[in-house]
Amino acid sequence: MGEASSLFHEITEKATTPSLIGEALYWSGRNAESGKDRDKSRCYYKKLYETLPDSTFAAEAYFRMYDYFDYLQGEREAIKHLEIFSERYPDSPFLLNALYIMGLDAKRDRKTSSGKWIGKKDRIKAIEHFGRIENLYKEFLARNTFSEEEKKHYSLLRFHAVLERASANLNLGTDASGAKRQIYLKYAEEVFTSFLSEVTSELSKEDSRTLEIEGRLGLARTFLASDRDKDAEEVLVKIVTDREDGKNPGKYHLSRVLNLLGKIESLRKNYTKALQRFTEAEEISGENPVTTDRKLEQWIEMSDCYRELKEYDRAMTLLSKVINEDAISGLRIKAMLLRANIYSLQERHELAKKQLEACSLKGGEWGKKAKEQLMEMYGY
């Protein structure tokens, strides 16, 4: 590595051709990056894109100024760096990577370690970023911008962007009401449906399998949000039954399918059957749940079933598990509110009031609802 570094340095010092200098600076940066010397690699990359902006390596050097981890974690300086990428390199394939990362960033709330807000999610902005990827991909494809290797990579990225755009519309619809809810859910259904018709025809079976399952899960969730439980159930059953030999969904996806089937049974007021589905989902995921929030959400859903069955102690036990879970999640506050409601059902009003008071101090959506209930039930 040291010999390579010396060679690249010598080339940058002696070369007179900009293309050769640019290439040497780029590989000097890559060499330093491989040696875990990020400060040194950034110096090479910065010198390259600032002094030789027309170099074929400039766009990638600009993109590599920060690690993928920094981008995906939403580091402010890293995201700001990407925000001007389209101005500098509108014709570079790396613009698709930049847009995808910015789309993911726009989907998430941002707080400091002390809990101070530094940015709230903007799903409309996320949809715009993901939509641009789809349009630019087609433009680059028409202009033969991609190498064969890049074409495969960016084809996959494009399909991931379509999934993200559909999911953002689904989430907007789920949170909305009235006409807006119907519009966003319709958009989500159209995008998921179009996605499923294209992904298997344009990608290999190996590349399309997981994406196809994700698309079907998204479409099923859209149908559920649209009160079309039969359509949702049909899509979910197809994930398990409509497959080639050896193409069974893995534990991760099967757990999600069972969870959604549990939600359907709960909506139909088949609470015992819903609990069976939720339990199966939990057993399949084992010690590696889908995500922490989904695990907590499933406990809450199971608690709701027990509450409807008037098995209040079992409902309380599950809510306590949510509250005591070592995780940063608003679902823990939701569980406090639900526990207060069960206390009320048991006519243990003093405990209900104390739980609402504790919940109201937590802030956020569920803290606000706790305050509203305190006002409605106890006059303060």
Secondary structure as UniProt FT lines:
FT   HELIX           2..14
FT   HELIX           18..34
FT   TURN            35..36
FT   HELIX           38..51
FT   TURN            53..54
FT   TURN            56..57
FT   HELIX           58..63
FT   TURN            64..65
FT   HELIX           68..72
FT   TURN            73..74
FT   HELIX           76..83
FT   HELIX           85..88
FT   TURN            90..91
FT   HELIX           94..106
FT   STRAND          110..111
FT   TURN            113..114
FT   STRAND          117..119
FT   HELIX           123..142
FT   TURN            143..144
FT   HELIX           148..175
FT   HELIX           178..202
FT   HELIX           205..225
FT   TURN            226..227
FT   HELIX           229..241
FT   TURN            245..246
FT   HELIX           251..267
FT   TURN            268..269
FT   HELIX           271..285
FT   TURN            286..287
FT   HELIX           292..308
FT   TURN            309..310
FT   HELIX           312..324
FT   HELIX           331..345
FT   TURN            346..347
FT   HELIX           349..360
FT   TURN            361..362
FT   HELIX           364..378
//
